[in-house]
Amino acid sequence: MKHKSPCYRGIPATLNYIPLDAPYNPSPKLTPYPSWQGNELGNCESGLNTVYRIKADKCDRLWVLDTGTYGYDPNVTNLCPYALNVYDLKTDQRIRRYVFRPEDIVSTTFIANIAIDMGSSCDDTYAYFSDELGYGLIAYSWEQNKSWRFSHSYFMPDPLVGDFNIAGLNFQWGAEGIFGITLSPIGLDGFRTLYFSPLSSHTEFAVSTKILRDETKVTGSYKDFKVVGSRGPDGHTTSKVMDDGSFGVQLFNLIDQNAIGCWNSALSYKPQNIAIVDKDDVGMVFPVDIKIDDDRNVWMMSDRMPVFLEAELDYSDINFRIYTAPLDTLLQGTVCEPEPYRPAVIPPQQPLVPQAPQVPQVSQRLAPLRYPALAAVTASPLRPKLYSPTSVQSRPTFSSFSQNVIPKNNGYVSIDFPAQPSVSYFTNGPRSSKNLWW
């Protein structure tokens, strides 16, 4: 299992892994990936500086985004340009390094997330990157080895929801734009849907990858981006992920609630159709990343970053946790649980040409027509829509966020099994902002 961390002072390696087949250890040691040499600070050609996001695809490639920086505001040092590094997980060798074009980067750029769009082959792969503070979306083609940048007002923060309350801290992150991005399964048209939302927003948006894959659509595609719906109050979310199976269920981290939410894309996107699959006010403070593996297991990481940025971490406590659970277990009993497959049965229909009526011999009155019943015919169910964009001009008003059904048993099994004492998240009171993303 890979783990990434910003390269602050005292952190020797920015990309590490934990062997899952090793003997159990409640606090396992991290091993640099691909090696110590591959994490050499300031080595732009062959090293990694600050890895912020990683993503593995079905071709055993690990996509690694290196921001090229060292430290955090106000003492950030730009050592190397933004670069995409791709590793072969079978050999642990880097097979490509791509430096983003100057046209893809603006002065405020901070790339927050990656989504990998695989088509019919390993070469037919695109990657999408959300520029949180530059308010852009960068598309990259593996086959062309080329990138291009989209701009849209939907990438910007909502000025009405820039107030955050996490771990007893109140602070304002009003500049945080497009952050979480994830892809739907392939649709009937052969393309996926990219779902996205700004960090400082409660609204979900979407666009077809048919648009993102086409460099000529960088301009003139404003109306191809759609509003999906609202999560309602306390709906700030960081990372999100979608089941790549046929059901299209999305999971997302709800940072205001120390929880993980879900939405079934067969339903409209509104608070009544959103549920909590798990919640932990101690272990899930700031759930920062979430993924689903090929065995349909969910992996979630929390790191208490707002406490580090806005106050002081208590280093005697456990501040970084990894949780895992089967996806089906988490969805059980919630509004997000997919309906079991039931073949639709068409009721018997009258034939187009009536047969001769059966007239009783004992009466001169005409009897009601009776026709032989037809055999039942089985029909396949329709494929659900991937999203339900609204068509109104103004943003609709939604009711308060509701936790529809919470399973009685926690589905998640924490990697750090020992129970932790109830302690304060920070040792001193809040101080001036040290937000990494400003």
Helices and strands as residue ranges (DSSP letters): E 2-4, E 15-17, E 31-32, G 37-39, E 51-56, E 61-66, E 69-70, E 77-78, E 83-88, E 93-99, G 102-104, E 111-118, E 125-131, E 136-141, E 146-151, G 153-155, E 163-166, E 169-172, E 178-183, E 193-198, E 203-208, H 209-212, G 215-218, G 222-224, E 226-230, E 237-242, E 249-254, E 259-264, G 271-273, E 274-279, E 287-292, E 297-302, H 305-310, E 321-326, H 327-331, E 344-346, E 377-379, E 413-414
